[in-house]
């Protein structure tokens, strides 16, 4: 069989690309003995791996070009976006089995659930923190209720209709999409929806011979992204939990910011000694840190999926995150005795959730090998690729 993945954006095609999303799924197919390559537009770059195909964007919209690849299937990472509907149409008209990956939480239109959509616009706009955030919120709501309903939604429906499978990254997202697709195209279109999570590399796993878990929290993020990753909240929460738990260790992974460094310095010698700012680390080092840690904590305001959370689960960590309409995947992540969501998305709520999760580890209610097995069977690259192959007629 020949099963390609495709994204219509000219990302870099080096090792980082093949460590997640469409590049990693390509590796998953290869692990099963399926001939697979990733496809992207643009000129070839020095870091591009050999099994990446670069081509003119016009070819992605060409039926003949897709026919010439002689494929059994394509997984298209195009977010259901109207601007990429011609690519989906070309693949469909070429007679190729098409899986449309939807990398979002499902609240992409008021039609997917008005109250949830409204709340997400508020979160994505900055939750009213200042006048600019209020203006962005009003603009997003106005756009969604006018141009979104009249133009964007019909074009998105035209995109989704091309797929044989509409793949959502979490059960919550799938529920939103079913509601949306019933409006777009009735039960036939809604019947194409399935849950297909993002893949996780096999190096993230916890086995019997893995090192014993430490009383340690790990956080992973792009800390310069203040709106989404909320580093200020993380600092407040971790500062309080350090004072509650005298033997707790914390590792923070991701590019250090001036604010993060200043916070670390302000902790004082005793608390500071229990917090490590790792900065950026390679994949093997990240896997080892997660194997040693008990809890993965996400302070994010929103996540379409949360791949770092998936990597942590496969590594035998439990997860803690805020309860929010924009954190749908984490509702799934905590469903297997594998974590807890906050009662309220506040600093106090996050501190209490972390304290609760620490107690569950201390009292024997968390089993890292069981957590790892459940989520590795769902998220590892070969498992996700096999799920797609089973859908193929």
Beta strands, then each sheet from edge to edge (+ up, - down):
strand 1: 3-6
strand 2: 38-41
strand 3: 52-55
strand 4: 73-77
strand 5: 97-102
strand 6: 165-168
strand 7: 193-195
strand 8: 216-220
strand 9: 249-253
strand 10: 275-279
strand 11: 295-298
strand 12: 318-321
strand 13: 339-341
sheet 1: 3+ 2+ 1+ 4+ 5+ 6+ 7+
sheet 2: 10+ 9+ 8+ 11+ 12+ 13+
end
